[in-house]
């Protein structure tokens, strides 16, 4: 299978799309076509790993990784991804829990997949692969954990200084020598802009062999689509009905993964996107012009994105707002609503929810009565509440148990470099952090 740029000037193999991250024309890679499946195709797939191998096989056709697909899948989906029932009744409400991985966030799935793929693709290359990742909170920690200590690969994590939770920052800054943590004096959008600028800068490209682990990399979207595939198939087998999903989204990667799953023929009903006060997606679907904005700092910090990159993919797939309105809807949730939802979820369901998950429950409660009553709803929980204890615990008036993997991370020492939000500062930080100069591109000295 070939992967083509959303801007039309490049077509590459899966291996090249994974390694490049972003197309040479600045566009984002998408499969040239999507395979189409039927639920009966998965009658013999009882586990998420079996489902993943069957769904991903067409995308790996012609890839040097094809023979390793089962191993890659086993590494990626090595932790539980359960669906918890919240309300029984004629129409079920459930929660898809995506926070049982090593850094307690849904990003562990895509990061694990990329690490499994890129470590195999990079083997034997003299120059190390340098992965640039911009993060608004969770992506960087998941990527750093997935690539920590892997030979031949270096990771530079760019995060907005002072705009992530203390425990998120710990997850961004506590890794080994092959991970460089960069605290950018700006917003997430500055981090994302710097990553994109670095990819197309000729001088930096001659010094570093770049790839990306943001959801601009197609290697993030493909594995994330699998948990929507598997959850929808399980529900359809049990009830004969297509579940609808409410998905917290910032850069639109997780939401787009669900849309891809539905486009491939899986039994998914409505798709509702929950955004925070960075409401560009919701406003666009309501008829506003798509004009990137300065991101606002909110309680749901990992969703603080003013220019969601994956809208370029979504528009390439399904057109502009008038067409998209027929396929998805979106609700914007304020900080006040997030706080109220955290309290209400604990009172009604007995669970502590992170601020991002609270945007999903709030969006679900905002649906009109008919939509809520005529669909089975799956609300997507993207991170563990313990990562946001300073927000959650005062609201629910009790402590949140910290998962063992997260506890181990919190015990590690931290190290980060503060930098200005410009390309020259990034270049200097990369060269100093990885001990590289113009005459030495072979890796760490």
Number of C-alpha atoms within 10 A of each C-alpha: 16 21 23 22 23 22 16 12 12 17 18 19 19 25 19 17 24 23 24 20 26 25 25 14 13 16 20 26 28 22 20 14 12 15 14 12 17 12 15 10 11 15 11 9 16 12 10 20 22 16 21 24 19 15 23 19 16 14 20 20 15 14 18 14 19 15 12 14 20 18 14 21 23 17 17 24 21 15 15 12 19 14 18 13 14 16 14 9 7 10 15 18 21 18 21 21 23 23 23 21 24 23 29 25 23 25 26 30 31 29 28 26 24 26 24 22 23 21 15 14 17 16 13 9 10 11 17 20 24 22 26 28 27 28 28 27 27 28 28 31 29 27 32 31 23 22 24 19 15 12 13 19 23 27 26 25 27 31 32 24 19 13 23 25 21 16 18 22 25 21 26 32 25 23 22 16 13 20 27 25 27 26 23 26 18 17 23 31 25 21 27 23 15 23 25 19 15 19 23 16 11 10 12 20 12 11 19 25 19 23 25 27 28 28 27 26 25 25 27 26 24 23 23 26 25 24 24 26 25 24 20 25 26 20 19 17 14 9 12 11 17 20 26 20 28 29 30 32 27 29 24 25 25 25 25 24 22 25 21 21 25 21 16 18 15 23 26 23 17 19 22 23 26 30 29 33 21 24 22 25 28 20 16 18 21 15 12 12 11 15 9 14 14 14 20 16 19 18 23 28 22 27 29 30 30 22 23 22 21 21 17 17 21 19 14 15 15 13 13 17 20 13 12 16 15 10 14 15 17 24 25 22 24 18 17 9 17 25 19 14 23 27 22 20 19 15 12 10 12 12 16 26 28 25 31 30 29 31 34 32 26 24 22 23 12 14 13 9 9 8 13 17 13 10 19 22 24 29 28 26 27 28 25 28 26 22 25 23 21 14 18 23 17 11 17 20 10 11 13 18 12 16 17 11 13 19 14 12 21 18 10 13 10 16 15 18 14 16 19 15 20 15 16 14 14 22 17 13 21 22 18 11 18 20 13 19 15 11 7 14 19 15 19 16 8
